[in-house]
Amino acid sequence: MAQESRPAMALAQQERHITEIRIGYLRAYEPQLALSVLDIPPRDEGVAGAEVAIGDNNTTGTFLHQKFTLDVVEVKPDTGVVSAIKAMAAKGDRYVLADISARHLLSVASIARDNGILLFNVGATDDILREEECRANVFHIAPTRTMLADGLAQYLIWKQWRRWVLLYGSHERDQLFAEALRRAATRFGGEIVSENLFEDTGTARRTDSGVVQVQRQMPVFTQDLPDHDVVLVADESEVFGTYVPFRTWIPRPVAGTAGLVPSAWHPASEQWGGTQIQNRFAKANARRMLSKDMAAWTAVRIIGEAATRTHSAEPQKMGEFIRSDDFSIAAFKGQKLTFRKWNWQLRQPIFLGDGRSVVSTSPQEGFLHHASELDTLGIDRPETKCALK
């Protein structure tokens, strides 16, 4: 009997030495509308990417006696974020992926800091989070609006399509992306020859009458524009953008939030080993990987890499490693990714694609930088307004 119990005792002893690394996923969720039913986000967007990465982490963690778990907490967009982060802290979540608005992220950043929690922003693209309101305990995995706009602008300039018309929506996030496009034009030599504001009048956008109304409006809306090469669309709120391609008064390519779209990832990407992650993700989730899925996957893998390299589960030690010169992460984007030390934004290429394929990837050839060509995308060190606190 004693001999038979030794393997069980050894296994029990080994299990007692397994270190659990709890990763939280805080998301503000409600069903979203889209002009096309094909663009409605999946119910598990982001979370699915994190779950695949948890499996990847545990593959390595098994040999190091580390076990990674995912704690998904969902709240309504306007309530419950503060109480949620406090509850996650009480449960022992010391690494939290934040898929919440910029305002809500700022409301929990100090609470997270006081509880020794590292936050990984996988959803908010607002530049203010990396600039005037930057925080030392927040790592930004999602690209900024300026990074997305710069990636698009570089390609348009490379194509020598320099004259742009800008159509933008009336909601705050539409106008923030419009401002990022204006900045990109100034930075890379584009010219915005005209701007038109499309007011959201609250019509039923996905009924027949709404479609007919917008389809009739669009040619008139674009009728008197000056000569231009490209129509830029800033419609993050999904009010009119999908109806711009093929409906303008004169035929021109469309780019921005419709047509040629800049993003952190593309579901058709197969370069740089992308087929591997796409196949694994599709097998687990019966759909293709989207940008937020990739952001969440990358965040969880960053935590896993830090745990592997430091042989620790302590946020302080892992945070120090992530901030060090030794840190980089491979994410199927053609090069290893690192953080900008002035605001903890993850450097990364920007994919440019339509609904079917990747058209190009920025930074484009010829856009040089003394430190990293990836720093031609977004706010560079000399421009930053971040004072980490």
Buried (B, 14 or more C-beta within 10 A) or exposed (E): EEEEEEEEEEEEEEEEEEBEBBBBBBBBBEEEEEBEEEEBEBEBBBBBBBBBBBEBBBEBBEEEEBBBBBBBBBBEEEEBBEEBBBBBBEEEBBBBBBBBBBBBBBBBBEBBBEBEBBBBBBBBBBBBBBBEBBBBBBBBBBBBBBBBBBBBBBBBBBEEBBBBBBBBBBBEBBBBBBBBBBBBBEBBEBEBBBBEEBEBEEBEBEEEEBBEBBEEBBEEBBEEBEEBBBBBBBBBBBBBBBBBBEBBEEEBBBBBBBBBBBBBBBBBBBEBBBEEBBEBBEEEBEBBBBBBBBBBBBBBBBBBBBBBBBEBBBBEBBBBBBBEEEBBBBBBBBBEBBBBEBBBBBBBBBBBBBEEEBBBBBBBEEBEEEEBBBBBBBBBEEEBBBEEE
